[in-house]
């Protein structure tokens, strides 16, 4: 049998996964407990990854005196990508955006569609976050809420699901300077987010476009921020702390802050040819374009841009976006992704570039919470380092 790439690991890695010496590993082979093969020119034997992981999942390795750390893959049903489309729990994004409210869309992701509204969570008074950078305000607000919430460390799945939107509203309300009252009446999260960003929450057109963007960003599988949150959840940290772990990962320019670079490409009066050439020279890619999961175009970008172009007053912006897209397609073949769509929405709503990260934080908090609930039902994650010199 020819070893399949990815299905086999080296002797060194197998020994590290099992926490045993190489000699012990070979003893397992001689006893028929593990199978190894040798490739021509390979200095080390190769071991079947599935066999090694199965043995590592046991309480003890055969003949091993010490308990072993457990290894497992992460499974999720929150969202998936197939045939160039994004699905939230099996429901296509194109259908989820047609639901009546952001709360209903969030309910699909959380697996609690139709759940009853719950009271707002306790919120500290007299908090002013305006001195902080815009992108730091939601994470700080969530930390403040954790300090005020007696149930912040509760890992009961029902409570976590039910408290996600109230917690998010309370955090965004603190950022907006509009504390959410402790009533059962839900407040439009899209409008509240627009207020927190300095926009006009009274503009129905602006709120409608932002709502579509938020829905498109609710979840995207096992991304860096989602995995960070799941690692925190595996230690049985509460929702607030798991959210903050996710926000830390989102802060990177390759993740939640990605729309900032795309925003600069759409500045009125700036020659996109120069910016594209510079981006290709420095990064070999153009911000806001291309996605390895969607060779035929990011469906999230399509949904958001379609909604944006239905808004009045976007004709000139549309021309800039389409001209930029044609330029990049000619140079690289890459198509617009959600980061460009997000940047276009920010331009239309006259919001600063860093708003892109905040919108990402607010939207993805829902997906993060759904993943946290999943993780609470799993065995704790364990990690083991590998010496790069071996």
C-alpha positions as CSV (number, residue, x, y, z in Angstrom):
1,X,0.0,0.0,0.0
2,X,1.4,3.4,-1.0
3,X,1.3,5.9,1.9
4,X,-1.3,8.6,1.3
5,X,-0.2,12.2,1.8
6,X,-1.7,13.5,5.1
7,X,-2.7,10.0,6.3
8,X,0.8,9.2,7.6
9,X,3.1,10.8,10.1
10,X,6.8,10.4,11.0
11,X,8.2,8.3,13.8
12,X,9.1,11.4,15.7
13,X,5.6,12.9,15.5
14,X,4.0,9.6,16.4
15,X,6.1,9.2,19.5
16,X,5.3,12.8,20.5
17,X,1.6,12.3,20.0
18,X,1.7,9.2,22.2
19,X,4.1,10.5,24.7
20,X,6.5,7.5,24.4
21,X,10.0,6.9,23.4
22,X,10.8,5.8,19.8
23,X,11.9,2.4,21.1
24,X,8.4,1.9,22.7
25,X,6.8,2.9,19.4
26,X,8.7,0.2,17.6
27,X,7.7,-2.3,20.3
28,X,4.1,-1.5,19.5
29,X,4.8,-2.3,15.9
30,X,6.4,-5.6,16.7
31,X,3.3,-6.5,18.8
32,X,1.0,-5.6,16.0
33,X,-0.6,-2.7,17.8
34,X,0.6,-0.1,15.2
35,X,1.4,-0.3,11.5
36,X,4.4,1.4,9.9
37,X,5.7,1.7,6.4
38,X,8.9,3.0,4.8
39,X,9.1,5.2,1.8
40,X,12.2,5.1,-0.5
41,X,14.7,7.6,0.7
42,X,12.8,8.3,3.9
43,X,15.0,8.3,7.0
44,X,12.1,7.6,9.4
45,X,9.3,5.1,9.2
46,X,5.8,6.4,8.6
47,X,2.9,5.6,10.9
48,X,-0.8,5.5,10.2
49,X,-2.1,8.8,11.6
50,X,-5.6,7.3,12.4
51,X,-4.1,4.4,14.4
52,X,-1.9,6.7,16.4
53,X,-4.7,9.1,17.1
54,X,-6.9,6.3,18.2
55,X,-4.3,5.0,20.6
56,X,-3.7,8.6,21.9
57,X,-7.4,8.8,22.6
58,X,-7.2,5.9,25.0
59,X,-6.8,6.5,28.7
60,X,-3.4,4.7,28.5
61,X,-1.3,3.5,25.7
62,X,-0.7,-0.2,25.8
63,X,2.1,-0.8,28.2
64,X,2.4,2.9,29.0
65,X,2.5,3.9,32.7
66,X,1.2,7.5,32.3
67,X,-2.2,8.7,31.1
68,X,-2.1,10.2,27.6
69,X,-3.3,13.6,26.4
70,X,-6.4,13.2,24.2
71,X,-6.4,14.2,20.6
72,X,-9.4,14.7,18.4
73,X,-10.6,16.5,15.3
74,X,-13.2,19.3,15.6
75,X,-16.6,18.7,14.2
76,X,-19.2,21.4,13.7
77,X,-22.7,21.8,12.3
78,X,-22.9,25.6,12.7
79,X,-22.0,26.4,9.1
80,X,-20.6,24.7,6.0
81,X,-19.5,25.5,2.5
82,X,-20.5,23.3,-0.5
83,X,-20.8,23.9,-4.3
84,X,-19.7,27.5,-3.9
85,X,-22.4,28.3,-1.3
86,X,-22.5,29.1,2.4
87,X,-25.0,27.3,4.6
88,X,-26.0,28.0,8.2
89,X,-27.1,24.7,9.7
90,X,-28.0,23.5,6.3
91,X,-29.9,26.7,5.3
92,X,-28.4,28.6,2.4
93,X,-27.2,32.1,3.1
94,X,-29.5,33.4,0.3
95,X,-32.5,32.2,2.4
96,X,-31.3,33.3,5.8
97,X,-30.9,36.9,4.6
98,X,-34.6,37.0,3.7
99,X,-35.7,36.3,7.2
100,X,-37.5,39.2,8.9
101,X,-34.8,40.2,11.3
102,X,-31.2,39.8,12.4
103,X,-32.5,38.0,15.5
104,X,-34.1,35.3,13.3
105,X,-30.9,34.9,11.3
106,X,-28.9,34.6,14.5
107,X,-31.4,32.1,15.8
108,X,-30.6,29.8,12.8
109,X,-26.9,30.0,13.6
110,X,-27.5,29.4,17.3
111,X,-29.9,26.6,16.7
112,X,-32.6,28.4,18.7
113,X,-34.9,29.7,16.0
114,X,-38.1,30.8,17.5
115,X,-36.7,31.0,21.0
116,X,-38.4,33.4,23.4
117,X,-36.8,36.7,24.1
118,X,-35.0,37.0,27.4
119,X,-34.3,40.1,29.6
120,X,-31.2,42.2,29.0
121,X,-28.1,41.2,31.0
122,X,-26.9,43.4,33.8
123,X,-25.0,46.4,32.4
124,X,-22.7,48.8,34.3
125,X,-23.7,52.4,34.3
126,X,-21.7,55.5,33.7
127,X,-19.3,53.8,31.2
128,X,-17.7,55.9,28.5
129,X,-15.6,54.0,26.0
130,X,-15.1,56.8,23.5
131,X,-11.5,57.3,24.5
132,X,-10.6,53.9,23.3
133,X,-9.9,53.0,19.6
134,X,-13.2,52.0,17.9
135,X,-12.1,48.4,17.3
136,X,-11.3,47.9,21.0
137,X,-14.6,49.0,22.4
138,X,-16.7,45.9,21.9
139,X,-14.1,43.6,23.6
140,X,-13.8,45.9,26.5
141,X,-17.6,46.2,26.8
142,X,-17.9,42.4,26.9
143,X,-15.3,42.3,29.7
144,X,-17.2,44.9,31.7
145,X,-20.4,42.9,31.3
146,X,-18.6,39.7,32.5
147,X,-17.7,41.6,35.7
148,X,-21.3,42.6,36.2
149,X,-23.0,39.3,35.3
150,X,-23.2,36.7,38.1
151,X,-23.8,34.0,35.4
152,X,-20.8,34.9,33.3
153,X,-19.1,31.6,34.1
154,X,-22.2,29.5,33.5
155,X,-21.6,26.8,30.8
156,X,-25.2,25.6,30.6
157,X,-25.9,25.4,26.8
158,X,-29.4,26.7,27.0
159,X,-28.3,29.7,29.1
160,X,-25.4,30.4,26.8
161,X,-27.6,30.3,23.7
162,X,-30.3,32.4,25.3
163,X,-27.9,35.0,26.7
164,X,-25.9,35.5,23.5
165,X,-28.0,38.2,21.9
166,X,-28.8,40.1,25.1
167,X,-25.1,40.1,25.9
168,X,-24.3,41.3,22.5
169,X,-26.9,44.1,22.7
170,X,-25.7,45.2,26.1
171,X,-22.1,45.3,24.8
172,X,-22.9,47.3,21.6
173,X,-25.2,49.5,23.7
174,X,-22.3,50.4,26.0
175,X,-20.2,51.3,22.9
176,X,-23.1,53.4,21.5
177,X,-23.6,55.1,24.8
178,X,-27.2,53.8,24.8
179,X,-27.5,51.2,27.7
180,X,-30.1,48.6,26.9
181,X,-33.0,48.7,29.4
182,X,-33.8,45.6,31.3
183,X,-37.0,44.8,29.5
184,X,-38.1,41.8,27.4
185,X,-38.5,44.0,24.3
186,X,-35.7,43.3,21.9
187,X,-33.7,46.2,20.4
188,X,-32.7,46.1,16.7
189,X,-29.1,45.0,16.9
190,X,-28.3,46.3,13.4
191,X,-29.5,49.8,14.3
192,X,-27.7,49.7,17.6
193,X,-24.5,48.7,15.8
194,X,-24.9,51.5,13.4
195,X,-25.3,53.9,16.3
196,X,-22.1,52.5,17.9
197,X,-20.2,53.2,14.7
198,X,-21.4,56.8,14.5
199,X,-23.9,56.2,11.7
200,X,-27.6,57.1,11.6
201,X,-29.7,54.4,13.2
202,X,-32.8,56.3,12.0
203,X,-32.0,55.6,8.4
204,X,-34.0,52.5,7.4
205,X,-31.9,52.1,4.2
206,X,-28.6,52.2,6.1
207,X,-29.9,49.8,8.8
208,X,-31.2,47.4,6.1
209,X,-27.9,47.2,4.3
210,X,-25.9,46.8,7.5
211,X,-28.3,44.0,8.6
212,X,-27.5,42.1,5.4
213,X,-23.7,42.5,6.0
214,X,-24.1,41.3,9.6
215,X,-26.1,38.2,8.5
216,X,-23.4,37.4,5.9
217,X,-20.7,37.5,8.6
218,X,-22.5,35.5,11.3
219,X,-20.3,32.4,10.8
220,X,-17.9,30.8,8.5
221,X,-16.8,27.6,10.0
222,X,-13.6,26.9,11.8
223,X,-11.8,30.1,11.3
224,X,-8.9,31.4,13.5
225,X,-11.3,33.3,15.9
226,X,-13.7,30.4,16.1
227,X,-10.9,27.9,17.0
228,X,-9.5,30.4,19.6
229,X,-12.9,30.6,21.2
230,X,-13.3,26.8,21.1
231,X,-9.9,26.4,22.8
232,X,-11.1,28.7,25.6
233,X,-14.4,26.8,25.8
234,X,-12.5,23.5,26.1
235,X,-11.2,24.8,29.4
236,X,-14.8,25.5,30.3
237,X,-14.3,29.3,30.3
238,X,-17.6,31.2,30.2
239,X,-19.1,32.9,27.1
240,X,-17.7,36.3,27.8
241,X,-14.1,35.0,28.0
242,X,-14.6,32.9,25.0
243,X,-15.8,35.9,23.0
244,X,-12.7,37.9,24.1
245,X,-10.5,35.0,22.9
246,X,-12.2,35.2,19.6
247,X,-11.8,39.0,19.4
248,X,-8.1,38.7,20.0
249,X,-7.8,36.5,16.9
250,X,-10.0,38.8,14.9
251,X,-7.7,41.7,15.5
252,X,-5.2,40.5,12.9
253,X,-5.0,42.0,9.5
254,X,-5.6,38.5,7.9
255,X,-8.9,38.0,9.7
256,X,-11.3,40.5,11.3
257,X,-9.3,43.6,10.4
258,X,-9.0,42.5,6.7
259,X,-11.7,45.0,5.5
260,X,-9.5,47.9,6.5
261,X,-7.0,47.3,3.7
262,X,-9.9,46.8,1.2
263,X,-11.4,50.1,2.4
264,X,-8.4,52.0,1.1
265,X,-8.9,50.7,-2.4
266,X,-12.3,52.4,-2.7
267,X,-11.3,55.9,-1.5
268,X,-12.7,58.4,-4.0
269,X,-10.1,60.2,-6.1
270,X,-7.4,57.6,-5.5
271,X,-6.1,55.8,-8.6
272,X,-6.8,52.1,-7.9
273,X,-4.2,51.0,-10.5
274,X,-1.4,52.3,-8.3
275,X,-2.9,50.7,-5.2
276,X,-3.4,47.3,-6.9
277,X,0.1,47.3,-8.3
278,X,1.5,48.2,-4.9
279,X,-0.5,45.5,-3.2
280,X,0.6,42.8,-5.7
281,X,4.2,43.9,-5.4
282,X,4.2,43.9,-1.5
283,X,1.7,41.1,-0.8
284,X,1.2,39.2,-4.0
285,X,-2.6,39.5,-3.5
286,X,-5.1,42.3,-3.5
287,X,-7.1,42.9,-0.3
288,X,-10.8,42.2,-0.8
289,X,-10.3,39.7,-3.6
290,X,-10.1,36.0,-3.9
291,X,-11.1,33.2,-1.5
292,X,-9.7,29.6,-1.5
293,X,-13.1,28.2,-0.7
294,X,-14.9,30.0,-3.5
295,X,-13.2,29.8,-6.9
296,X,-16.3,31.2,-8.6
297,X,-16.8,34.1,-6.3
298,X,-17.7,34.6,-2.6
299,X,-21.4,34.2,-2.2
300,X,-21.4,36.5,0.8
301,X,-20.0,39.3,-1.3
302,X,-22.7,38.7,-3.9
303,X,-25.5,38.9,-1.3
304,X,-24.1,42.0,0.4
305,X,-23.4,43.9,-2.8
306,X,-26.8,43.1,-4.3
307,X,-28.4,44.6,-1.2
308,X,-26.1,47.6,-1.3
309,X,-26.8,48.4,-5.0
310,X,-30.5,48.5,-4.2
311,X,-29.9,51.4,-1.9
312,X,-30.3,54.8,-3.4
313,X,-27.2,57.0,-3.9
314,X,-24.7,54.2,-4.6
315,X,-24.3,54.6,-8.4
316,X,-20.9,56.2,-8.2
317,X,-19.7,53.8,-5.6
318,X,-20.8,50.9,-7.7
319,X,-18.8,52.2,-10.7
320,X,-15.7,52.4,-8.5
321,X,-16.2,48.8,-7.2
322,X,-16.9,47.4,-10.6
323,X,-13.9,49.2,-12.1
324,X,-11.7,47.9,-9.3
325,X,-13.1,44.4,-9.8
326,X,-12.4,44.5,-13.5
327,X,-8.9,45.7,-12.9
328,X,-8.1,43.0,-10.4
329,X,-9.7,40.3,-12.5
330,X,-7.6,41.3,-15.4
331,X,-4.4,41.2,-13.3
332,X,-5.1,38.2,-11.2
333,X,-8.4,36.6,-12.1
334,X,-9.5,37.0,-8.4
335,X,-13.1,37.9,-7.7
336,X,-14.5,40.2,-4.9
337,X,-14.8,38.6,-1.5
338,X,-16.7,39.6,1.7
339,X,-13.9,42.0,2.7
340,X,-14.5,44.2,-0.4
341,X,-18.2,44.0,0.1
342,X,-17.8,45.1,3.7
343,X,-15.6,48.0,2.7
344,X,-18.1,49.1,0.1
345,X,-20.9,49.2,2.7
346,X,-18.7,51.3,5.0
347,X,-18.1,53.8,2.2
348,X,-21.8,54.0,1.4
349,X,-22.7,54.5,5.0
350,X,-19.8,57.0,5.5
351,X,-18.3,55.0,8.3
352,X,-14.5,54.9,9.1
353,X,-12.4,52.0,7.9
354,X,-12.0,50.5,11.4
355,X,-15.7,50.0,11.5
356,X,-15.1,46.9,9.4
357,X,-13.5,45.1,12.3
358,X,-16.3,46.1,14.7
359,X,-19.0,44.9,12.3
360,X,-17.1,41.6,12.1
361,X,-16.9,41.4,15.9
362,X,-20.6,42.0,16.4
363,X,-21.7,39.5,13.7
364,X,-19.2,36.7,14.3
365,X,-20.0,36.8,18.0
366,X,-23.2,34.9,17.2
367,X,-21.3,32.1,15.4
368,X,-18.6,32.1,18.1
369,X,-21.3,31.5,20.7
370,X,-22.8,28.6,18.7
371,X,-19.3,27.0,18.5
372,X,-18.8,27.5,22.2
373,X,-22.0,25.6,22.9
374,X,-20.8,22.8,20.7
375,X,-17.4,22.7,22.4
376,X,-19.0,22.4,25.9
377,X,-20.4,19.0,24.7
378,X,-16.9,17.8,23.7
379,X,-14.0,16.4,25.7
380,X,-11.4,19.1,26.5
381,X,-8.9,19.9,23.8
382,X,-5.3,19.1,24.6
383,X,-2.2,20.4,22.8
384,X,1.4,19.0,22.5
385,X,4.3,20.8,21.0
386,X,6.8,19.4,18.6
387,X,10.5,20.2,18.6
388,X,11.1,21.8,15.2
389,X,14.7,20.5,15.3
390,X,13.5,16.9,15.1
